Amino acid sequence: MSLAARFGWRIHDRLVARAVLGMLLPVWLLLLGFDGITAFISELDEIGDGGYGVGSALLYTLYTLPRRAYELFPTAMVLAA
């Protein structure tokens, strides 16, 4: 049994879901990319303090991307709808 049949989705429900989700992912990734780049640029000011280098700044930015993605989801959803 398909997922659509299991939840009783009609064809227009599937079309709307496909349209919204089809736009959500690119918008979300674009926002996440912009936010990640600006976060990395703001971390460049801290380079040289102690043992904090470019690699540490990049690693910190990469480690905070899941939190940033979670925070940007509502904005991406509004922009994609």
N, C-alpha and C positions, 0 to 999 in steps of 0.2 A: 504494500500500500504506500502510495507516495505521500510526501509531507503535506502537499496541498490538499489531498483527499482526506488525510488524517485530521487536519484542522478545519476542514470544511471551507477552504478558500475558494472563492469564485474567480473567474478569469480576470475580472477587473481588479480584484484584490492583488492578484499576482502581477498584473501589469503595473499597478501603482508601486508595489514593493520593488519590482525590478527597476523602475525608473528612479525611485528615491535612492535605493541602495547603489544603483549604477552611478549616481552623481555623488553620493556620500564619500565613497572611497577616494576618488581623486581630490576632492576638496579637502578631506581630512589629511591626506598625505601632503598636499601643498601647504596647508597651515602648519603641519608638524615640521615640514622642512624649513619654512621661514622662521618658526619659533626656535628650532634647533640651531640654525645659523646665527640668529641674534643672541642666543644663550652662549654659544661658543665665543662669539665676538666679545660679549661682556666678560667672559672668563679670561680673556687675554690680558686684561688689566692686572690680574692676580699672578701672572707668570713671573717667576723670579723670587717670590716670597717663600723662603724655606726651600723645600725640594719640589715645589710645584712648577711643572714644566708644561710644554705644549701637549705632551702625551697624557699627562694627568688631567688637563683641561678637557681634552677630547674624550677621555674615558668618563669623566664626570658628566659631560654633556650626553654621552651615549647612555649612561646609567639612568639619567633622569628623563629620557625620552618616553618610557611607559607612563610616567606620571603626567608628563606634558600631553601625551595622546589622550589620556583620561580627562584631563581638564579641557582640552580643545574639542572633545566630541560634541557637546551641546552646540557650540558655535558652528561647527561643521555641519551639523544636522539642520540648523536653521538656514544656513547658506545653501545647502543642497536641496532643500525642499521647495 
